[in-house]
Structure formats: C-alpha cells, structure tokens
Amino acid sequence: MELEKWEEEAKSMVEIQVKRRTIKNSALLEAMAKLPRHLFVPEGLRNLAYADCALPIGEGQTISQPYIAAKMTELLDPRPGDKVLEIGTGSGYQAALLATMGCIVFTIERIAALAASAKKIFEELGLLDKIKINIGDGRLGWPEEAPFDCIIVTAAAPEIEKAWVDQLAEGGKLVLPLVVSFNVEQLVKITKTKGKLEQKHYDYCSFVPLLPGVKT
C-alpha cells in the first residue's frame, strides 16, 4: 500500500466511519487520521485495513472495527500524560492510538507471538518510549505500575475484575466490553469517585472472549 493511498484511506475512515457516528474528540480523530492502521493488519488483509469491520490477526484474535476503537477511546477520554492500562494488546493498534494521543501505555497480552509482533510495530513507529508491554494474565492487571488514570479492556469480560478496580486511580475511568447476558456484550464505562463506582452502558458489541493464563 502506497503512502499517499493509506493517508487518504485513513482520512476517509475518520470522516465516514467515525465522525459521522458522532465521535467528536479532536485529539482522537487526529490520531486516527495519522496512524497507519494497515501496519497492524496481516499483509493479506491490508486492502481492508481501513474498512468498516473487524479483521482477524491470527491466534484467534481480531483488530476491532475502527468505530469501536474510537468509541472506547472517546469513552475513556484520556489526556496527554495519563497512565493507561490496556488489557489485551492484540494487534497493538489501540495501544498505539493512545500513545499517539500522548498517553503512557502499559499493555498486557497473554499471547507471546502477538506481543512480539506489536512491539515491532511500536518500534517502527517510534512509540516504544510511550508503550510498555507485559506478557501475562490481564485479569490480574499490572499492580507494580498502579494506579492508572484509565484502564481499557479489549476482550469480552464476563465480570469486572477486582484487580482492575483496585488499580484504578481516584477519578479514573475503566472501559470494557462486558458480557451482560448470554452471548450479549455491551460497552461499559466505570468511573471511580471517592472509592465508589458509577457504571454506564453504551453500544452493544462483539469481542473475542477474555481468556485466563498465558499462551507462549
């Protein structure tokens, strides 16, 4: 894919798929327009990298539809300099998006091959100074680096893990796809205020399940 081509496709993706669906965060829109999403997609699918759909990335995992990545990021409302914990590195696109917005990202991936692939892309994009990767069980969070201003979970969680809540800073936000009933998932935003949790529900969605343990 030629440089000019992907830049045009990225801008079109933002205008048609994201802005028209009421995403308004200007820093987010700018980051999505300048981030080469095709680098996070297998070569055989790069012609679809900016399409309005999720795509397989191997190991039974996917890269989310651009709108869903945008929606979750807008709900998270990260600020430059925020410490963000990501549960599920996957392709690396979400972590790169947050880093491009000026966040310091701590991302956990249970599949070693995906973590290695994402790290190469981060290095190519010059983002390794803003992204730290750990291979582990995301359900446990990253206690050594807590507290976090924001936590984002990029796999369908059957429940809100206590570790995530404990590692969320006062005033922090947690965004995740939560399984709300059999085969039904919904984006949920949790805000921690004076130790209490405010929970709001948003779009219905479909993610790969959050799995325990580590796959080497």
Backbone bond lengths (Angstrom), bond angles and torsions (degrees), N, CA, C in turn:
res aa  C-N    CA-C-N  psi(-1)  N-CA   C-N-CA  omega(-1)  CA-C   N-CA-C  phi
1 M - - - 1.467 - - 1.525 109.28 -
2 E 1.314 116.81 125.25 1.452 121.73 -177.63 1.521 110.92 -73.38
3 L 1.333 116.36 150.98 1.451 122.44 -177.10 1.520 111.97 -53.66
4 E 1.340 116.88 -50.47 1.461 120.62 -178.01 1.522 111.41 -60.51
5 K 1.330 115.06 -37.38 1.452 119.57 -177.49 1.526 111.26 -65.13
6 W 1.352 117.71 -47.51 1.461 118.68 -176.14 1.525 111.24 -68.37
7 E 1.316 117.33 -34.36 1.463 119.25 178.76 1.524 110.40 -63.83
8 E 1.330 116.82 -40.87 1.462 121.07 177.60 1.525 110.23 -64.82
9 E 1.336 116.47 -42.53 1.464 120.30 -179.18 1.526 111.25 -67.42
10 A 1.318 116.98 -37.58 1.465 120.38 178.60 1.532 110.56 -64.32
11 K 1.329 116.62 -43.49 1.462 120.51 178.69 1.524 111.15 -64.27
12 S 1.328 115.90 -40.93 1.463 120.23 177.94 1.523 111.14 -64.86
13 M 1.325 116.65 -40.94 1.466 121.65 177.16 1.526 110.56 -57.07
14 V 1.326 115.89 -46.01 1.462 120.58 -178.94 1.528 110.81 -65.35
15 E 1.310 117.22 -45.20 1.467 121.04 -177.05 1.518 112.19 -66.45
16 I 1.332 116.81 -47.00 1.471 121.10 -171.51 1.528 113.06 -87.68
17 Q 1.336 116.66 -45.08 1.461 119.86 -173.51 1.525 113.70 -88.09
18 V 1.338 116.24 -28.44 1.465 119.67 -170.40 1.530 112.18 -106.72
19 K 1.323 117.36 -57.92 1.463 120.25 -177.98 1.527 112.19 -63.30
20 R 1.320 117.10 -38.52 1.467 120.02 -179.22 1.519 112.50 -69.41
21 R 1.335 116.59 -15.00 1.463 120.77 175.92 1.529 110.01 -99.56
22 T 1.312 115.63 25.99 1.477 124.91 170.36 1.520 115.19 72.33
23 I 1.339 118.74 16.99 1.464 120.02 172.09 1.519 107.71 -74.90
24 K 1.340 116.86 124.89 1.463 120.66 -171.84 1.527 114.98 -118.65
25 N 1.312 118.46 -12.05 1.463 121.82 -176.34 1.533 109.71 -61.45
26 S 1.324 117.12 110.65 1.467 121.39 -173.08 1.522 112.81 -65.82
27 A 1.336 117.62 -38.32 1.463 120.61 178.78 1.524 110.54 -64.56
28 L 1.320 116.73 -38.86 1.459 122.49 177.93 1.526 110.55 -65.18
29 L 1.316 117.01 -47.54 1.467 121.28 -178.89 1.523 110.64 -61.31
30 E 1.318 116.07 -40.43 1.468 120.74 179.37 1.530 110.63 -65.70
31 A 1.326 116.60 -42.90 1.464 120.86 -179.89 1.524 111.32 -64.36
32 M 1.325 117.39 -41.62 1.470 120.85 179.73 1.525 111.04 -65.50
33 A 1.315 117.40 -33.99 1.465 121.44 -178.37 1.525 112.06 -71.45
34 K 1.321 117.00 -28.02 1.471 118.77 -175.55 1.532 113.91 -106.04
35 L 1.336 117.19 -1.84 1.462 119.86 179.66 1.536 109.99 -92.45
36 P 1.334 118.84 123.16 1.465 121.80 -178.11 1.531 112.26 -73.72
37 R 1.311 115.57 86.55 1.465 122.00 -174.81 1.533 112.39 -59.06
38 H 1.329 117.23 -29.15 1.471 120.01 -177.16 1.530 112.32 -63.48
39 L 1.330 117.75 -23.64 1.461 119.48 178.43 1.526 112.10 -65.84
40 F 1.327 116.84 -22.26 1.465 122.03 -176.65 1.532 112.69 -93.41
41 V 1.329 116.08 3.55 1.462 122.58 -176.34 1.533 109.19 -114.81
42 P 1.344 119.54 141.03 1.465 120.39 177.00 1.532 111.32 -54.09
43 E 1.321 115.95 145.10 1.466 120.81 -174.13 1.519 113.31 -52.43
44 G 1.321 117.20 -39.42 1.462 120.37 -178.08 1.522 114.24 -68.45
45 L 1.325 117.12 -11.37 1.466 121.27 -178.81 1.527 112.60 -116.40
46 R 1.312 117.12 8.16 1.460 119.57 -173.47 1.526 113.25 -65.44
47 N 1.308 117.89 -22.18 1.473 119.73 175.37 1.523 111.51 -67.81
48 L 1.346 116.71 -14.33 1.467 122.05 179.14 1.532 112.44 -107.99
49 A 1.321 117.06 7.11 1.468 120.84 -172.09 1.524 112.98 -58.95
50 Y 1.322 118.17 -30.66 1.464 121.69 -177.05 1.528 111.95 -106.77
51 A 1.327 116.31 13.88 1.465 121.38 179.93 1.527 110.22 -78.43
52 D 1.317 115.44 163.49 1.462 123.24 -175.33 1.529 111.08 -84.98
53 C 1.327 116.05 60.16 1.467 119.83 -177.45 1.521 110.03 -162.15
54 A 1.338 114.99 161.89 1.463 120.85 170.73 1.524 108.29 -79.66
55 L 1.334 116.74 156.60 1.459 121.19 -178.67 1.524 110.13 -136.40
56 P 1.333 117.57 145.75 1.464 120.25 177.21 1.530 110.88 -71.40
57 I 1.331 116.29 143.85 1.464 120.87 179.35 1.525 111.25 -124.19
58 G 1.331 116.90 9.72 1.460 121.13 -177.90 1.511 111.65 96.04
59 E 1.332 116.10 164.63 1.469 122.99 178.31 1.531 111.89 61.04
60 G 1.347 116.39 23.14 1.463 120.09 179.94 1.515 114.20 74.00
61 Q 1.339 116.96 14.85 1.459 121.79 -176.91 1.529 111.01 -111.04
62 T 1.329 116.40 169.08 1.459 121.45 -179.14 1.534 110.89 -136.83
63 I 1.328 114.77 160.92 1.459 121.61 166.13 1.518 105.90 -99.26
64 S 1.316 117.39 130.27 1.462 121.78 -173.09 1.526 112.09 -65.91
65 Q 1.316 115.28 154.44 1.461 123.17 170.33 1.537 108.67 -52.29
66 P 1.329 118.60 138.26 1.465 120.10 -178.40 1.527 114.19 -51.71
67 Y 1.325 117.63 -41.92 1.462 119.75 -179.21 1.520 111.36 -61.97
68 I 1.328 117.50 -41.34 1.468 120.23 -178.85 1.523 110.65 -65.27
69 A 1.326 117.21 -41.59 1.471 120.06 175.82 1.526 110.35 -60.12
70 A 1.336 115.37 -41.30 1.470 120.05 179.21 1.521 111.33 -66.90
71 K 1.319 117.53 -44.09 1.457 121.65 -178.44 1.521 111.24 -62.08
72 M 1.331 116.75 -45.71 1.462 120.23 -179.89 1.526 110.93 -63.80
73 T 1.328 116.05 -39.13 1.466 119.87 179.62 1.516 111.00 -67.94
74 E 1.320 117.52 -40.70 1.465 120.13 178.97 1.530 110.54 -65.58
75 L 1.321 117.60 -39.32 1.467 120.24 176.52 1.530 110.62 -63.87
76 L 1.314 116.48 -36.64 1.466 121.05 179.39 1.531 110.97 -68.25
77 D 1.336 115.55 -33.74 1.474 123.23 177.72 1.529 111.62 50.53
78 P 1.333 117.76 55.76 1.467 119.85 -178.34 1.519 112.06 -74.15
79 R 1.320 115.69 151.74 1.460 122.68 177.60 1.527 109.19 -113.35
80 P 1.335 117.72 152.96 1.468 119.61 175.97 1.527 110.71 -54.62
81 G 1.315 115.56 132.25 1.460 120.89 -179.06 1.512 114.29 92.76
82 D 1.333 118.13 -11.32 1.467 120.77 177.87 1.523 111.01 -62.96
83 K 1.343 115.82 143.05 1.456 121.50 170.45 1.513 108.03 -87.93
84 V 1.331 115.88 120.13 1.459 121.07 -176.49 1.524 109.64 -118.68
85 L 1.313 116.24 130.44 1.460 121.92 173.24 1.522 108.14 -100.66
86 E 1.335 115.96 125.82 1.464 120.45 175.48 1.516 109.12 -111.43
87 I 1.322 115.69 128.24 1.464 121.77 176.56 1.525 107.59 -99.76
88 G 1.331 116.52 104.85 1.457 121.63 -178.94 1.522 111.99 103.70
89 T 1.328 116.95 86.06 1.466 121.01 -179.37 1.515 111.80 -64.48
90 G 1.336 116.28 -43.24 1.464 120.62 179.83 1.513 111.63 57.72
91 S 1.328 116.14 -127.44 1.467 121.27 179.94 1.516 112.04 -69.21
92 G 1.331 116.53 -25.05 1.458 121.39 -175.88 1.520 113.54 99.73
93 Y 1.335 116.95 -6.82 1.467 120.35 -175.26 1.527 112.39 -61.87
94 Q 1.323 117.50 -45.98 1.468 120.19 -177.59 1.530 111.11 -63.44
95 A 1.319 116.87 -43.12 1.466 120.10 178.16 1.523 110.76 -62.92
96 A 1.328 116.93 -41.94 1.466 121.10 179.26 1.521 110.94 -65.00
97 L 1.325 116.74 -37.25 1.463 121.05 178.26 1.527 110.28 -62.82
98 L 1.321 116.70 -45.78 1.460 121.06 179.45 1.529 111.40 -65.44
99 A 1.328 116.88 -40.73 1.459 120.68 178.49 1.528 111.13 -65.32
100 T 1.321 116.43 -38.32 1.462 121.47 177.63 1.523 110.80 -63.78
101 M 1.332 116.48 -28.10 1.462 121.76 176.80 1.530 112.17 -82.53
102 G 1.336 117.34 0.43 1.457 120.84 175.15 1.512 115.32 99.04
103 C 1.337 117.58 7.46 1.466 120.97 179.51 1.523 111.21 -82.65
104 I 1.323 115.65 158.40 1.461 122.52 170.28 1.526 105.66 -100.85
105 V 1.322 116.26 116.07 1.463 121.20 -168.89 1.525 111.51 -108.70
106 F 1.325 115.36 131.62 1.456 123.13 172.79 1.526 106.05 -114.56
107 T 1.318 116.68 111.00 1.458 119.80 -172.51 1.524 111.03 -118.44
108 I 1.330 115.72 136.73 1.471 122.65 -177.12 1.520 109.26 -114.68
109 E 1.326 115.98 131.27 1.459 121.90 177.52 1.525 109.43 -131.62
110 R 1.319 117.03 134.88 1.463 120.37 -178.85 1.526 112.77 -85.05
111 I 1.349 117.61 -17.54 1.463 122.07 -177.01 1.527 108.66 -103.26
112 A 1.314 116.65 112.02 1.459 121.60 -173.70 1.522 112.66 -58.63
113 A 1.323 118.07 -39.05 1.472 121.72 -177.83 1.524 111.20 -63.35
114 L 1.328 117.45 -39.29 1.464 120.53 178.76 1.523 110.88 -70.00
115 A 1.322 116.81 -39.33 1.468 120.36 178.07 1.523 110.55 -61.21
116 A 1.327 116.67 -41.80 1.464 121.13 -179.84 1.525 111.04 -65.95
117 S 1.317 116.32 -42.22 1.465 120.90 179.11 1.526 111.24 -63.42
118 A 1.326 115.86 -45.06 1.467 120.41 179.77 1.525 110.59 -62.75
119 K 1.322 117.02 -41.08 1.459 120.60 -178.59 1.530 111.13 -60.44
120 K 1.332 117.00 -39.35 1.473 120.93 178.05 1.523 111.20 -61.78
121 I 1.323 116.09 -40.22 1.463 119.68 179.68 1.523 110.55 -68.73
122 F 1.327 116.68 -42.99 1.468 120.37 177.67 1.533 110.13 -57.36
123 E 1.330 115.90 -41.51 1.462 120.20 179.98 1.525 110.52 -65.14
124 E 1.331 116.20 -43.43 1.466 121.06 179.21 1.524 111.32 -60.37
125 L 1.332 116.55 -35.49 1.461 121.24 -178.07 1.526 113.03 -89.02
126 G 1.327 117.21 -1.31 1.457 121.18 179.79 1.515 113.28 71.36
127 L 1.336 117.03 34.30 1.462 121.24 -175.72 1.527 114.07 -109.27
128 L 1.318 117.17 1.34 1.462 118.74 -175.01 1.528 113.02 -64.83
129 D 1.331 117.09 -20.41 1.462 118.74 177.38 1.518 111.87 -73.84
130 K 1.341 116.82 -14.27 1.464 121.01 -179.01 1.526 113.35 -112.89
131 I 1.323 117.14 -4.15 1.467 120.24 -176.92 1.523 110.13 -129.92
132 K 1.332 115.20 127.42 1.463 121.62 175.50 1.525 107.65 -116.71
133 I 1.338 116.47 129.67 1.467 121.60 -175.55 1.522 110.28 -110.21
134 N 1.330 114.80 140.38 1.455 121.01 175.90 1.525 108.42 -131.90
135 I 1.333 116.97 135.85 1.467 121.05 174.08 1.519 107.26 -93.14
136 G 1.329 116.06 117.03 1.456 119.18 -176.35 1.513 112.68 -176.09
137 D 1.303 115.37 -170.65 1.461 123.44 -179.75 1.530 108.15 -91.27
138 G 1.323 116.28 108.42 1.456 121.07 -175.74 1.512 114.53 -62.09
139 R 1.315 117.59 -20.83 1.465 120.20 179.60 1.531 111.48 -63.12
140 L 1.332 115.99 -22.05 1.467 121.13 -177.57 1.517 112.73 -90.29
141 G 1.330 116.51 -9.52 1.450 120.25 -177.35 1.516 111.47 68.91
142 W 1.338 115.32 -154.86 1.465 121.17 -178.75 1.525 106.98 -136.95
143 P 1.336 117.74 75.65 1.464 121.59 -171.25 1.525 114.32 -59.37
144 E 1.334 116.78 -30.39 1.463 119.84 -177.65 1.535 112.26 -66.15
145 E 1.335 116.30 -22.95 1.466 120.58 -177.64 1.530 112.62 -106.83
146 A 1.313 117.71 -2.47 1.466 121.25 -179.23 1.529 110.45 -69.03
147 P 1.341 117.88 156.48 1.471 126.96 6.14 1.531 112.43 -87.10
148 F 1.335 115.39 162.61 1.450 122.73 -179.85 1.530 110.03 -115.61
149 D 1.326 115.06 141.67 1.468 119.71 176.30 1.519 111.17 -70.98
150 C 1.327 115.76 -33.30 1.467 121.56 -178.84 1.526 109.27 -141.60
151 I 1.315 116.11 146.10 1.461 122.03 172.23 1.523 107.66 -130.97
152 I 1.346 116.51 131.46 1.454 121.25 178.16 1.524 108.16 -125.92
153 V 1.323 115.72 132.42 1.461 122.20 -179.24 1.525 107.36 -111.52
154 T 1.331 117.24 125.55 1.461 119.89 -173.86 1.527 112.75 -110.43
155 A 1.329 116.03 29.27 1.463 122.78 172.93 1.522 107.56 -144.49
156 A 1.326 115.62 152.46 1.464 120.07 -175.79 1.521 111.14 -68.35
157 A 1.327 115.52 118.09 1.466 121.24 -176.60 1.528 110.65 -100.07
158 P 1.321 117.91 131.62 1.453 120.19 177.54 1.520 113.04 -72.07
159 E 1.339 115.90 -19.01 1.455 120.74 179.42 1.524 109.68 -157.12
160 I 1.310 115.74 165.08 1.460 121.15 177.09 1.522 107.18 -88.52
161 E 1.318 116.13 113.03 1.467 120.76 -174.64 1.535 111.23 -68.93
162 K 1.319 115.58 138.71 1.471 121.30 178.71 1.525 110.76 -58.76
163 A 1.327 117.06 -36.73 1.464 120.62 -178.66 1.523 111.26 -60.35
164 W 1.341 117.58 -37.65 1.466 120.77 179.80 1.531 110.19 -65.17
165 V 1.315 115.57 -45.03 1.467 120.36 -179.34 1.529 110.05 -64.05
166 D 1.339 116.27 -43.85 1.466 120.56 -179.25 1.527 111.91 -63.49
167 Q 1.334 116.52 -32.80 1.464 120.70 -175.68 1.533 112.85 -91.27
168 L 1.318 117.08 0.60 1.456 122.00 178.41 1.529 109.51 -86.17
169 A 1.318 116.42 129.91 1.461 121.13 -179.18 1.527 111.19 -68.68
170 E 1.298 117.04 160.89 1.467 122.10 173.40 1.532 108.66 -58.42
171 G 1.324 116.13 128.07 1.463 121.14 -177.04 1.510 113.06 82.70
172 G 1.339 117.01 0.29 1.464 121.48 -177.58 1.512 113.18 -75.51
173 K 1.342 114.68 165.15 1.467 121.41 -177.15 1.524 110.25 -125.41
174 L 1.307 114.82 138.15 1.461 122.83 176.31 1.524 108.03 -120.52
175 V 1.340 116.99 126.19 1.468 121.62 178.70 1.522 108.15 -123.11
176 L 1.326 115.76 132.33 1.461 119.64 -177.93 1.522 111.27 -156.18
177 P 1.352 117.14 156.51 1.459 120.57 167.72 1.529 108.05 -85.16
178 L 1.307 116.74 113.70 1.461 122.18 -175.34 1.525 109.90 -105.50
179 V 1.328 115.85 135.15 1.463 120.32 175.38 1.529 107.03 -74.92
180 V 1.343 116.03 112.07 1.465 120.33 -175.00 1.527 112.71 -98.07
181 S 1.316 117.24 -20.17 1.466 122.88 172.57 1.519 107.13 -163.31
182 F 1.300 118.25 -178.67 1.469 121.31 -175.11 1.526 110.99 -57.24
183 N 1.344 116.26 118.75 1.473 123.48 178.53 1.524 114.23 61.32
184 V 1.320 117.42 19.52 1.471 120.77 178.23 1.527 108.61 -122.83
185 E 1.337 115.41 125.87 1.460 121.17 179.39 1.521 109.35 -122.03
186 Q 1.309 115.82 149.17 1.460 121.04 -178.81 1.531 109.22 -142.91
187 L 1.336 115.73 140.14 1.456 119.20 174.95 1.524 109.40 -68.56
188 V 1.317 116.17 131.33 1.457 122.03 -177.56 1.532 108.50 -128.25
189 K 1.326 115.08 137.21 1.464 121.24 175.57 1.524 108.42 -116.16
190 I 1.318 115.11 128.63 1.466 121.57 179.51 1.523 108.21 -118.88
191 T 1.322 116.37 129.37 1.461 121.84 177.04 1.522 108.45 -115.36
192 K 1.329 115.83 132.32 1.457 121.50 -177.61 1.531 109.32 -100.12
193 T 1.321 116.20 114.34 1.459 121.95 -178.16 1.521 109.85 -129.93
194 K 1.336 115.72 117.08 1.467 121.83 -178.64 1.524 111.46 51.50
195 G 1.333 114.71 41.45 1.459 120.62 177.26 1.513 114.83 80.66
196 K 1.339 117.85 -7.25 1.457 121.33 179.84 1.524 110.08 -101.43
197 L 1.325 115.80 153.61 1.451 121.25 -175.66 1.527 110.97 -110.85
198 E 1.328 115.64 126.69 1.461 121.65 172.81 1.522 107.08 -103.18
199 Q 1.323 117.39 126.54 1.466 121.90 -174.22 1.528 110.44 -119.04
200 K 1.340 115.56 128.84 1.465 121.15 177.32 1.525 109.44 -128.46
201 H 1.335 116.05 143.90 1.456 121.85 -178.00 1.527 110.24 -108.30
202 Y 1.347 115.23 144.23 1.463 121.04 -177.15 1.537 110.03 -130.48
203 D 1.321 117.82 -134.47 1.467 122.93 -172.55 1.525 112.45 -61.38
204 Y 1.331 115.12 146.19 1.457 120.18 166.44 1.523 107.47 -75.47
205 C 1.324 117.03 150.96 1.465 120.05 -172.34 1.525 110.03 -154.55
206 S 1.318 115.16 179.37 1.464 120.74 177.69 1.524 109.46 -143.99
207 F 1.326 116.42 117.30 1.461 122.68 -179.27 1.524 109.86 -126.78
208 V 1.320 116.29 160.74 1.466 119.69 169.68 1.524 106.77 -67.30
209 P 1.326 117.81 152.22 1.475 119.86 -177.01 1.516 113.25 -72.37
210 L 1.329 115.53 148.59 1.456 121.65 172.38 1.530 107.70 -74.48
211 L 1.330 116.59 123.09 1.457 121.28 -176.05 1.522 111.16 -112.97
212 P 1.309 117.24 149.86 1.474 120.83 -180.00 1.524 111.73 -80.84
213 G 1.314 114.90 165.95 1.461 120.72 171.52 1.514 114.31 75.62
214 V 1.335 114.29 -170.45 1.463 122.20 -177.23 1.528 108.83 -127.14
215 K 1.340 116.42 138.72 1.455 121.80 175.95 1.525 108.29 -112.91
216 T 1.318 116.27 112.80 1.483 120.11 -177.49 1.516 111.65 -93.48
